[in-house]
Structure formats: structure tokens, C-alpha cells
């Protein structure tokens, strides 16, 4: 039966619907993203503006809380005289090393536990105890054992990041559908093949998500370590600011920490989005 002219036109119009719907969906997503970013910026500008006004008109104790323009002037002066960037670089380096090592070691320990059910049963109570222990309290032990240097700061950072990474990644390993592993084993694949072909790829999104958590944890470990032992770094500047009652320096250091930590977080989030699209 030969289709009529009207029917052919209807088919042509219908075939373009999916593309039209997709474009509308992307347009809505872009509008939402713009609205979210605009609102975030507006909140930040409002907060900074109110803080500046409160400081200028003495609505708050300027000695304790300072105000944005005073903080910006202090940071600009320290950048100009070259005394700020070495502290920033030291903290960023320590955080980067602790972040990478914490993720790698935690993933490695999770792999060992998954590989050996016997080892998993043996280590389970110890991991629970280690997770419940206040990691910051171990700082003095690391300082005595490793010395008052960067090694002890990185060790504190690892104590904060490794256990969390191990628990999260191991949980993701266990949640992988066992039928996938059985298929690999049915075709003669070894446990190593199951890990490479099934477990690790299926858990990769969780591992990448763990990186975002580790960014914050690494900063906590490094700053605490610098509180205890360092003579250089943003944590040292915070302690020094408290000691000399220069709270503008304290708040300026916190602002830099917030900015750099946000940049690190956004880098990890970008790679996570790229992996999810793949």
C-alpha cells in the first residue's frame, strides 16, 4: 500500500522530535547551571559586602573579625614582598603528596582485603578501631618518631585519608554484582582478571568520588600537622597570627586555604564528570 503524502510528512516531522527534545533538555540544564552559579556568586558577594560594611561601621569587633578589604591589602602586601607564596607552595605540596599517597595506599589496602577473604576477616576489627580513633591525637607520635619535618605532616595526612579510602573503596568492591565475576571465571579468567576486567572498572566512579572526599581530608591533616610542627605553611601562618594577635593574617590564611581547596576540588570534579560521560 502506497503511503499518502500527509503520512510521509508526519513521519518526517516525528523523526526530528528526539533531537528537538534533546536540545530542549540541554537548554534547560544550561539555564539551571547559570541560575545556580549566579545565585552562588550573589550569596558570596552579599556576604563579603555585609562583612565589609560591618567592619567599616564597627558593627563587629574588627580586631577579631577584620574585614575583606583589610585582608586583601594584607595578602597583596605579602605577595609583593615575597613572604606569602613560599608558605602557600609548602602547604599545597604537602597536601598534594598526602592526597595522592592516601588515595593510592587506601585503594591498595582495599584491593588486598578484597583479594583475600581471610585477610578481610582478620583485619576487620583493626580497621574498625583505626577508623574510630581520633587521628589528630596521633600527631605527637608521628612527630617524635619521624621528627619535626614534612614527613610527620604527611604521615598525619595519611592517617586521616587512608582508612576512609580503604573503607569506601572496599565497600564498592563488595557491591559489584557477583554474576559478572562468575562470567569471567566461567571463561577461565583468574582472580586477577576478575579484578582488572570487572571489579576495578565497576568501582572506578566510586574511587573518583573518593578523591573529592580526600581533598578535604588531606587539607585537614596537613593544616593540623602544620599547627603542631611546621615553621612554614598556611597552618603555621594561622598559628603565628594567633600568637601575635594578627587575626587579619589568620583570616587571610583561611581565605587562601578555601580558594586553593576549592580549586583542587573542582579539578577532581571535572575529571569525575569526564569519566561519567565516558
Buried (B, 14 or more C-beta within 10 A) or exposed (E): EEEEEEEEEEEEEEEEEEEEEEEEEEEEEEEEEEEEEEEEEEEEEEEBEEBBEBBEEEEBEBEEBBBBEBBEEBBEEBEEEEEBEEBBEBBBBBBEBBBBBBBEBBBBBBBBBBBEEEEBEEBEEEBEEBEEEEBBEBBEEBBEEBEBEBBBBBBBBBBBBBBBBBBBBBEBBBEBEEEBBEBBBEEEBEBEBBBEBBBBEBBEEBBBBBBBBBBBBBBBBBBBBBBBBBEBBBBBBBBBBEEEEBBBBBBBBBBBBEEBBEEBBEEBBEEBEEEEEE
